[in-house]
Amino acid sequence: MFWENYSELCKKKGVSPNKAAAEIGISSGSVTAWKNGRLPRSAALVEISEYFGVTVEDLLSKKEKPSEDGEPKSEYDVQLSELWETLSDEQKKYAIDFIRLWATFSSEQMKASIDFMNMFKK
């Protein structure tokens, strides 16, 4: 999914995939690897998302058309929407900051941070 989304964003911006990567500071070898199915590192995903003004999730997710009733299709979208609606504006700001940071973590770091935060559950 990443390559398709990245290619489409490049097309919309009017730049080649290699040119976009170069402007971000990423090598053309990485672009070739993405085209062959590899995913960028977490830090690169953040840089790419900022370059195009989209979220990391937008880069990685399969594009789905909304259902006829306008509800999100995936279970993750439903859960995230429900949780998001319970947050205050201040909490939403912190959540966005946290997600941006968390997107740069490895899987092991993500698990460790969840374990750490679970210690503070009431």
N, C-alpha and C positions, 0 to 999 in steps of 0.2 A: 503494500500500500504506500509506503513512504515514497518510492520512486515516482509513482503515478501522481501523487499529490505535489511533490516537489516540481516535477515537470510541468504540471498544470499551472502552478504558481509562477514559474519562470515565464511561461507563455503569456500569462496575464500581465506580467510586468514588462514583457518585451525584451527579455534577456535570455541568453542561452544558459543551460544548466552550468556549464563551465565558467561563464562570465559571472553568474550570481555567486558561485562558490569562491571565485577569485576575489570578488568584492568583499566577501565575508572573511577571506583569509584562509580558505580551505583549498587543498591541492586538487588538481584534475584527476589524480589517481584515486582520490576518495570518491569523486563523482562516478568514475568507472565502476568502483566497488559497489556503490549504491545502485547503479543501473543493473548490476549483476545480482542484486538481492540483499546485499549487506545493509545494515542500518548504521547511521552515523552515531558517534559517541554522544553521550548525554549533553556534554557541554556544547558540542556542535549543533545539536538539535535546538538548544536554547538560542544560539546565535542565529540559526536559520529562521527560527520562528520570529525573532525580533526583526530580522531583515525584511521579512514579508508581512509583518504585522498580524501574525496568526498565532495560535497556541501550539504547543508541542503536540497536544492531542489532535489538533487539526492536521498536522503533518503525518501522524501515524495512523489515523483512523480511516476506515473505509467510509467513503462518502455515501450516505443513504438519504433518500428522499424522505421527507416527513410523511407519516401516515396520514390518512384522510382526515382524522380528527385533530391533527396537529400535535399529537403526543410524541415524545421521543420514542424511538424504536428499541434501543438496547436497554437491557436491565441496568447497566451502569449509568446510562443517561437518566433513567427514571430515578435511581437512587441518588445521584448527584443533584438532580433538580429538587427532589424532596428535601435533602439536607440543606441545600443552598437557601431555600426559602425560609429556613429556620434561623438563619444568621442575620445579625445586625449589619449595617453598612460597615462599621468598624471591623467586625469579624470577617466580613467578605474581603476587605483590604488585606488583612493578615493572611487569610486563606490563599489569596492570589500570590502574595509574596512567598508564602511557604511552598506552594506548588511550583513556582518558578525555581526556587532553590532546590527542591526535592527532585526536579527533573534532571538535575546535574548529578544525582547520586547513582552509585552502582546498586544492583539488587541487594547486595549484602548491607550496604549503608541504609537503604530504605527499610529493610527488615529491622536493623538495629535501632533506627529512629522510631519505628512503630513500637518495638519492645520498650524503649525508653519512655515514650509518651504514655504507654499503657500503665506505667507505674503511677501516674498521676490521676488515673480514673477514680471517680468517686463511687 
